[in-house]
């Protein structure tokens, strides 16, 4: 079963969606508190106030819970980001805020922990790869809009080719994030943001 399929079938009622959300919140809380390697089905069920059998009514496996927890959190972050961005000035201020929201907040950032785990599983599953690509689409779409608004405001020059910039820049942000999480934990948030924006300036700064 592909990621998301069980949730659409078993969680289609209001009560089902509430139960499903309780499971996902319990999963996120445990990942945040204990780390992903220590998350167990029985503890998710206990936190959600359910039996393990009830949890598995909504999900097919622990991997399914992991992926749906990531998607659940990503959808909420997209909603929050899109609500906040219009109040931030177009151009560099908006791009800097985008970068800050994208990069990990700490070595124990639960969303990034889930992304790292999901990426490790993707090479073994075309379905997981496609699922993760769909989760990334809102980030790339929002970045494309930030660039378009910045070009219109005269703060940016149009990247060449413009359609590839969101993919390229998100790859830069992913690389910096992995560098911080796996190799250089002493890098500050300010330094990570500076490195990212320097890359953007090389391509977007008006001549």
C-alpha positions, 0 to 999 in steps of 0.5 A: 500500500502506498503512503497515505492510502490507508489514511484516506480509507480508514480516516475519512470520517470526522471521528476517524480523522481525529483519531488519526491525528492523535496517533500522528501527534503521539508519533511526533511527540515521541520522535521529538522526545526520544528520537526515531530509533526509540519510537515503538508502536505500543508507546504511540498507542499509549500516548494516543489513548488507543490499543495497538490494534486500533492504531494499525486500523489506520496505518499498515506499518511503522514505516507508514506511521513515520511517513504520514507523520512527516506529511502531517507536519509538512502540511501544517508547516506549509499552511503556516508558511503561506499565512506568514509570507505575505506580511514579509517584504518581497525580495531578500527579506522574504527569501531569508525567511524562507531559508530560515523556515527550511533549515533545521532548527537544531540537531534534534529537529523532529521534521528533519529527523523524519526527512533523513529517515525517509530519504534512507528508505527512498532508494528501496521504494519508488512509491516512497520516492514519489511520496517525498517528491510530492511533499517537497512540491509546496516548498519549490512552488513557494520559492518560485513565487518568492523569486517571481515577486522579487523579480517584479519588485526589482530586487532579483534578476530572473534566474537562468533558467528560471524554472530550475532555480527552486530545484537547485536552491532547495538542493543547496538547502538540503545539502547544508542541512545534512552538513549541519546534522551529520558532519558540522554540528557547530555551524550556527543558524546564522552561518547556515543562512549566510551560506545559503543566501550567498548562493542565492545572491550569486544567481539572483542579485541584479547586475 
